[in-house]
Amino acid sequence: MRAAALSLALLLVLSAVAGAVPALPDDGAGPPASDASDLRTSAPLQVSSPNGTDGEPALNVLGVPPGVAARSTLETEYVELGSGLAFGSKTADFRLETASIVERIESAETTDRRQQYLLQEVSAIEERSVTLRSQQRQVIASYGDGEITPRRLLYELALIDAEARELQQRRDRLQSLVDSTPGFSISSSRFGNIELELNTLTGPVRSHAGAVLSGEAASTRFFVQSGPDSVELAVVRNDTYVRETYRGALRVGNGNSFSLGDAVNATEQAYPTITDLRVRDDVVGNPESDSTRVSIEHERGRLVAFVDSGSERVFKEYQYRPIDQVTTTSSVSAVKDGLELTAHRTYPGGPVRLQLNSTSSDDPVDAQLTVGPPAGQSSVVGRTGGDGSLWTLAPSGTYQVTAIDGSSVVVLSVEPTRTPLVYGAVNDSAMEGETETITPTD
């Protein structure tokens, strides 16, 4: 497994279906990094967002382990109208199927037939969730092997998310129908296990990709990183950094005597800083489940962790962090043509703040920024705006940021920081390793 491990990282932009034409050109590569920009590195100085808190330790994240990357690209993708229509058609089919199933059960001629239909449909959801999990594994592998494009990967993951969410709605309807059927019952733990399994197939980032595909959200920049049966996604939406990660190798199931308290303890050990900042938490699971969901609201955001009963480790997470609570650990700057461009650095897939100011007045400068590999093609990521600041996602590996303001151009080369991984450098074929906590130094 270790030799075959494959990790890919990229950034892409999905445009809304209604606007398949990019708002800004994507072919504006800046001058080479060697073109005499004055670099100023302030690491290990602590730098935070305008409303962030300096000196705080990094929040651990679940991620694809380092050292196995085989390809890293920065590119711009646009959704074709056909993709959006296909996605909308399939999600509509999911809803129609639920309506049809409910109607058939409600119109059953006898109580025995109604009970038979209910058992069949509950079993069908269980079987379908297993199929979706297999499909997820296959699409991740196909992407890792270069058989499908980044856009197709997000499309397939968004479709799995949409179907899993509809199956959740169907599960709720079936449970209500069971409760209203005299002399008949299906254990609540069975319904609970279905809920948890479907939860592991959904995620806030893939859901947002679906919103872009269906034209409900504007074009968005996504970070994607994959490994064997593992995928990491991130996005900045509505002034919030959102990430989700699934690590199939940490999911083995069939655990013994794994309680809700054990799941909480495993989560606390994996995320010590988040635990220290905890405001409230919530736990969902049952003794017959292969996984437990632990949600923690904390002072800098929200964590949802899924803990496997066999490995007793977190195998999936969602994290939500308001941008004004994001803390970075160091910055690097470049000065040229009267402009100073600064990147408040973060790890690959993390939120990075780019700041552009005038060297003569120190006033913020509103200009277009592009990001791309050194000496490679760059993609427009947006404008800095009136405060000279722009949040985006850090690519994997060294990247180049270019700011263009009229005839003035400044280029900055940025090396991402180390990712504060939950289980350190644990790879997809090993279980050993401890939580890695990275604390900013003075």
C-alpha positions in Angstrom: 0.0 0.0 0.0 2.8 2.4 0.9 4.4 2.0 -2.5 1.2 2.4 -4.3 0.0 5.4 -2.3 -1.0 8.3 -4.5 -1.7 11.8 -3.3 -2.8 14.6 -5.6 -3.4 18.2 -4.7 -4.9 20.9 -6.9 -7.0 24.0 -6.9 -9.9 24.5 -9.3 -12.7 26.9 -9.9 -16.2 25.7 -10.8 -18.4 28.4 -12.4 -22.2 28.5 -11.9 -24.2 26.9 -14.7 -25.7 30.2 -15.6 -22.3 31.7 -16.1 -20.0 29.2 -17.9 -17.7 32.1 -19.0 -15.0 33.1 -16.5 -15.4 36.6 -15.1 -11.6 37.1 -15.3 -9.0 35.7 -17.7 -7.1 32.7 -16.5 -4.0 32.8 -18.7 -2.2 35.7 -17.1 1.1 34.2 -15.9 3.3 36.6 -14.1 7.0 37.1 -14.7 9.4 34.5 -13.3 10.1 34.5 -9.6 13.7 35.3 -10.3 12.8 38.7 -11.7 14.3 40.7 -8.9 11.5 41.1 -6.4 12.7 42.0 -3.0 11.7 39.1 -0.7 11.1 39.7 3.0 10.5 36.7 5.2 9.1 37.3 8.7 8.9 33.7 9.8 8.5 32.6 12.5 6.6 35.8 13.3 3.0 35.2 14.4 0.5 36.8 12.0 -3.2 36.5 12.3 -6.2 37.8 10.3 -7.4 41.3 11.3 -9.7 40.0 14.0 -7.8 36.8 14.9 -5.8 36.1 18.0 -2.1 36.0 17.9 0.0 33.3 19.7 -2.7 30.6 19.6 -1.6 27.0 18.6 -2.7 25.6 15.3 -5.9 23.5 15.2 -5.2 19.9 14.1 -6.8 18.6 11.0 -7.3 15.1 9.5 -5.5 14.9 6.1 -3.9 12.7 3.6 -0.4 12.0 4.9 2.6 13.8 3.4 5.4 12.1 1.4 3.2 10.3 -1.1 2.4 13.1 -3.5 2.6 12.1 -7.2 1.1 15.1 -8.9 0.2 18.7 -8.0 -1.5 21.1 -10.3 -3.2 24.5 -10.2 -5.9 24.9 -12.8 -9.2 26.6 -13.6 -12.2 24.4 -14.4 -15.6 25.6 -15.6 -18.8 23.6 -15.5 -20.5 23.0 -18.8 -24.2 23.5 -19.1 -24.6 19.8 -19.8 -23.0 18.8 -16.5 -25.3 21.1 -14.6 -28.4 19.7 -16.3 -27.3 16.1 -15.8 -26.7 16.8 -12.1 -30.1 18.4 -11.7 -31.8 15.6 -13.5 -30.2 12.9 -11.3 -31.0 14.7 -8.1 -34.6 15.1 -9.2 -34.8 11.4 -9.9 -33.7 10.7 -6.3 -36.5 12.8 -5.0 -39.1 11.2 -7.3 -38.0 7.8 -6.2 -38.6 8.6 -2.6 -42.0 10.0 -3.4 -42.9 6.8 -5.3 -41.7 4.5 -2.5 -43.7 6.4 0.1 -46.8 6.4 -2.1 -46.5 2.6 -2.7 -46.3 1.9 1.1 -49.1 4.2 2.0 -51.4 2.7 -0.6 -50.6 -0.9 0.3 -53.8 -3.0 0.4 -53.1 -4.9 3.5 -51.1 -4.4 6.7 -48.9 -7.4 5.9 -48.0 -5.9 2.5 -47.3 -2.6 4.1 -44.9 -4.2 6.5 -43.2 -6.2 3.7 -42.7 -3.0 1.7 -41.2 -1.2 4.7 -38.7 -4.0 5.4 -37.7 -4.1 1.8 -37.1 -0.4 1.5 -35.1 -0.1 4.8 -32.9 -3.0 3.5 -32.6 -1.2 0.1 -31.3 1.9 1.8 -28.7 -0.2 3.7 -27.6 -1.9 0.5 -27.5 1.4 -1.4 -25.3 3.0 1.2 -22.8 0.1 0.8 -22.9 0.6 -3.0 -22.3 4.4 -2.6 -19.3 3.7 -0.4 -17.9 1.4 -3.1 -18.5 4.1 -5.7 -16.7 6.7 -3.7 -13.7 4.4 -3.4 -13.7 3.7 -7.1 -14.0 7.4 -8.1 -11.2 8.4 -5.8 -9.0 5.6 -7.3 -9.9 6.7 -10.8 -8.9 10.2 -10.1 -5.7 9.1 -8.5 -4.8 7.0 -11.6 -5.5 10.0 -13.8 -8.5 8.4 -15.5 -10.9 11.2 -14.6 -10.5 15.0 -14.4 -10.7 17.1 -11.2 -14.1 18.4 -12.4 -15.4 14.9 -12.8 -14.2 13.9 -9.3 -16.1 16.8 -7.7 -19.1 16.0 -9.9 -19.2 12.4 -8.7 -18.6 13.2 -5.0 -21.3 15.9 -5.2 -23.7 13.3 -6.7 -22.9 10.8 -4.0 -23.5 13.5 -1.4 -26.9 14.4 -3.0 -28.1 10.8 -3.1 -26.9 10.1 0.4 -28.9 13.2 1.6 -32.0 12.0 -0.2 -31.6 8.6 1.3 -31.5 10.2 4.7 -34.8 11.9 3.9 -36.2 8.6 2.8 -35.0 6.9 6.0 -36.8 9.6 8.0 -40.0 9.0 6.0 -39.8 5.3 6.4 -39.2 5.6 10.2 -42.3 7.7 10.5 -44.3 5.1 8.5 -43.0 2.3 10.7 -44.1 4.3 13.8 -47.6 4.7 12.4 -48.0 1.0 11.5 -49.9 -0.8 14.3 -48.2 -4.0 15.7 -45.0 -3.4 13.7 -41.6 -2.1 14.6 -38.0 -1.8 13.3 -35.3 -1.1 15.9 -34.3 2.5 16.3 -30.6 1.4 16.4 -31.0 0.1 12.9 -32.3 3.5 11.7 -29.5 5.1 13.7 -26.8 3.0 12.0 -28.3 4.0 8.6 -28.1 7.6 9.5 -24.4 7.4 10.6 -23.4 5.5 7.5 -25.1 8.0 5.2 -23.4 10.8 7.1 -20.0 9.4 6.2 -21.0 9.8 2.5 -21.9 13.5 2.7 -19.8 16.6 3.4 -20.2 20.4 3.3 -17.6 20.9 0.6 -19.0 18.3 -1.8 -22.4 19.7 -1.1 -21.2 23.2 -2.0 -19.8 21.7 -5.2 -23.3 20.4 -6.0 -24.7 23.9 -5.4 -22.2 25.3 -7.9 -23.1 22.5 -10.4 -26.8 23.3 -10.1 -26.3 27.0 -10.4 -27.3 27.8 -6.8 -23.8 29.1 -5.9 -21.3 31.3 -7.7 -18.0 30.0 -9.0 -15.8 28.7 -6.2 -12.2 27.7 -5.7 -11.8 24.2 -4.4 -8.8 22.4 -2.9 -8.6 18.6 -3.6 -6.1 16.1 -2.4 -6.4 12.4 -2.7 -4.7 9.1 -1.7 -5.8 5.5 -1.6 -9.4 5.5 -0.5 -8.8 8.9 1.0 -9.9 12.4 -0.1 -9.5 15.9 1.3 -11.6 18.9 0.1 -11.6 22.5 1.2 -13.3 25.7 0.2 -13.8 29.3 1.5 -17.5 30.1 1.4 -19.5 32.9 3.0 -16.4 34.1 4.9 -15.9 30.6 6.4 -13.1 28.2 5.8 -14.7 24.7 5.3 -12.8 21.4 5.0 -13.7 17.8 4.9 -11.5 14.7 4.9 -12.2 11.0 4.6 -9.5 8.4 5.4 -10.7 4.9 4.4 -7.6 3.2 5.8 -8.6 4.3 9.3 -12.0 2.8 9.0 -12.0 -1.0 9.8 -15.2 -1.4 11.9 -16.2 -4.5 13.9 -14.9 -2.9 17.1 -15.6 -4.4 20.5 -17.0 -2.6 23.6 -16.6 0.8 22.0 -18.8 3.3 23.9 -19.8 6.9 23.3 -17.3 7.9 26.0 -14.5 6.1 24.1 -15.4 8.0 21.0 -15.3 11.3 22.9 -11.9 10.4 24.4 -10.5 9.4 20.9 -11.6 12.8 19.6 -10.2 14.7 22.4 -6.8 13.0 22.0 -6.8 13.7 18.3 -7.8 17.4 18.7 -6.2 18.7 21.9 -6.4 22.4 21.0 -10.0 22.2 19.9 -10.8 20.3 23.1 -9.3 23.1 25.2 -11.4 25.7 23.3 -14.6 23.6 23.5 -17.8 25.4 24.3 -20.3 22.5 23.8 -20.4 19.1 22.2 -22.8 16.4 21.0 -22.3 12.7 20.4 -24.4 10.4 18.2 -24.0 6.6 18.1 -25.1 3.3 19.5 -23.4 0.1 20.6 -24.2 -1.7 17.3 -22.7 1.0 15.1 -19.3 0.9 13.4 -18.9 4.6 13.9 -19.7 7.4 16.3 -20.2 11.1 15.4 -18.7 13.6 17.8 -19.5 17.3 17.2 -17.6 20.1 19.1 -18.5 23.7 19.0 -15.4 25.7 20.0 -14.2 29.3 20.3 -12.7 29.3 16.8 -15.3 27.2 14.8 -16.9 23.8 14.7 -15.6 20.2 14.3 -17.6 17.1 13.3 -15.5 13.9 13.8 -16.4 10.4 12.9 -14.7 7.8 15.0 -14.3 4.2 13.9 -15.1 1.5 16.4 -12.3 -0.8 15.2 -9.4 1.5 14.8 -10.7 3.8 17.5 -9.5 6.7 15.4 -11.1 9.6 13.5 -11.6 8.5 9.9 -13.7 11.5 8.7 -14.0 15.1 9.7 -15.7 18.3 8.8 -14.3 21.6 10.1 -15.8 25.1 9.9 -13.8 28.1 10.8 -14.9 31.7 10.3 -12.2 33.6 8.4 -11.9 36.2 11.2 -10.9 33.4 13.6 -8.2 31.9 11.3 -4.7 32.2 12.7 -1.6 31.8 10.5 1.9 31.2 11.8 4.2 33.2 9.6 4.4 35.6 6.6 6.6 36.2 3.6 6.6 39.4 1.5 8.0 40.7 -1.8 8.5 44.4 -2.8 8.7 45.7 -6.4 7.4 48.6 -8.5 6.0 50.4 -5.4 4.0 47.4 -4.3 4.5 45.1 -1.3 2.7 41.8 -1.5 2.5 39.6 1.6 1.2 36.1 2.1 0.2 35.1 5.6 1.1 31.5 5.1 -0.8 28.3 5.9 -0.6 24.6 5.0 -1.7 23.1 1.7 -5.4 23.4 1.4 -5.6 25.9 4.2 -6.8 29.5 4.1 -4.1 31.9 3.1 -4.5 35.7 3.3 -2.8 37.8 0.6 -2.2 41.4 1.4 -1.2 44.2 -1.1 0.0 47.6 0.0 1.7 50.6 -1.5 5.3 51.0 -0.3 5.2 54.8 -0.4 2.1 55.3 1.7 1.4 51.8 3.1 -2.2 52.2 1.9 -4.0 49.1 0.7 -4.1 48.5 -3.1 -7.0 47.0 -5.0 -5.5 44.8 -7.7 -6.0 41.5 -9.4 -4.0 38.5 -8.1 -3.1 35.3 -9.8 -1.7 32.1 -8.3 0.2 29.3 -9.9 3.2 27.1 -9.9 6.7 28.8 -10.3 7.3 29.6 -13.9 4.0 28.0 -14.8 0.6 29.1 -15.8 -1.3 31.0 -13.2 -5.0 31.4 -12.5 -6.8 34.5 -11.4 -8.1 34.1 -7.8 -9.7 37.5 -7.5 -9.1 41.1 -6.4 -7.7 42.4 -3.1 -10.5 45.0 -2.8 -10.5 48.2 -0.8 -8.7 46.7 2.2 -6.0 45.2 -0.1 -6.7 41.8 1.3 -7.8 38.5 -0.3 -8.4 35.1 1.2 -7.8 32.0 -0.9 -6.6 28.4 -0.5 -2.9 27.5 -0.4 -1.9 25.0 -3.2 0.3 22.0 -2.4 4.0 22.8 -2.9 5.7 26.1 -3.6 3.5 28.5 -5.5 3.8 32.0 -7.0 1.5 34.9 -6.4 1.4 37.8 -8.8 -0.2 41.2 -8.2 -0.8 43.5 -11.2 -1.7 47.2 -10.6 -1.5 49.1 -13.9 2.1 48.9 -15.0 3.3 47.8 -11.6 3.9 44.0 -11.0 5.1 42.2 -8.0 5.7 38.5 -7.7 6.0 36.5 -4.5 7.1 32.9 -4.1 5.4 31.1 -1.2 6.2 27.8 0.5 3.2 26.3 2.4 3.7 25.6 6.1 3.6 22.1 7.6 0.1 20.6 8.0 -0.8 20.1 11.7 -2.0 16.5 11.0 -4.2 14.7 13.6 -2.1 11.6 13.4 1.2 13.1 12.4 2.8 11.3 9.4 0.7 8.2 9.6 0.2 6.9 6.1 -2.6 4.9 4.6 -1.1 1.5 5.4 -0.1 2.2 9.1 -1.9 3.0 12.3 1.0 4.1 14.4 1.7 7.8 15.1 0.5 10.5 17.5 -1.3 13.7 17.1 1.0 16.5 16.0 0.4 19.8 17.5 2.2 22.8 15.9 2.5 25.9 18.1 3.7 29.2 16.7 7.1 30.3 18.1 8.0 33.9 19.1 
